[in-house]
Amino acid sequence: MRKQVSLLMTVSLIFMALPAIADYSTSGSVSGPTPFTHTIKCNPGESFLVEVSSDHPTSVSILSMTPDSRANGGWAFNAVRSSEGAYSHLLDYKAPSGKPSNNASHWHYRISILASTGEPTGFDLSVSRFGEEERSQEFNEKAKEQLEALARNLNREYDELIVKVDEMDKWLQPKVQELNDRFKALEEKKAEIARIDEAIKSESDTQAKEDILVTRRALAAEFSAEARQYNDDFRQIENDLEFRNSMVRRSKAVEELGESLRTPFNNKDYGLCAAIANRSDIARELGWVAIDR
């Protein structure tokens, strides 16, 4: 059964590009067990986006430093958002509207970037913040209308991709099986040539050896011609498989873009939705027109 890409889905997240303007950005490197950290001080109700890209996989978390019942396990350095082992991450979070239970005036969160491999890892970090201020009715109506249109286009794009992938799978499966059978036949023919070579070495009769050589030359010619054709067909199948896999990657990105908008859309946080869509290549390709907040 196909999944519908709506603003109500529950899947993971992929992000397309770093924001053009950010409230905070930096580059650095991490290795071993020591993470890079950056602290964010939020007014009540303030939202923020954290985007990280790296040259090796990293794990990124937003950690609660202020008592927050939504933190995993409570509070104090427990993750409220996490993304594990990827080259790119985008995490969003919104501080509660009221003041913390410890009567502090602000909520504090720490961004943690940790290398997921043993390789020294370079990264880029960008943080964008969004206040709780009310946006104009005109902005909200325009954003909501565009977001609903984007959701419909995401659904349509996802459905079309899944149909194409299914069609390619049905077409490729017998092609791949036939190619595998040919490979086995080539291996058998190669082994037969090797047995003939051994027979030639042990044959002392000149005429008999020549007869065997004639057979060997004919078999080797067949093998060479079939191997060349196999290699040509193998490269074509590789190209077809890569095209099929590119559609799978695209469908996943489409699906995950829908999820990235789900929570803020349900919360009527159209400013955050617009910020996410503004950053997405796929959203723009599917008709999204950037809206300034």
LINZI-V355511 format. One record per run of one state. SS is the DSSP state (@ for helix, = for strand, . for the rest). FROM is the first residue (numbers start at 0). TO is the last residue. If there is no record, write none. Layout:
ss->{SS/SS}
from->{FROM/FROM}
to->{TO/TO}
//
This chain:
ss->{./=/./=/./=/./=/./=/./=/./=/./=/./=/./@/./@/./@/./@/.}
from->{0/23/31/33/34/35/42/46/64/70/71/73/74/77/94/106/115/120/130/136/202/205/266/269/279/280/285}
to->{22/30/32/33/34/41/45/63/69/70/72/73/76/93/105/114/119/129/135/201/204/265/268/278/279/284/292}
//
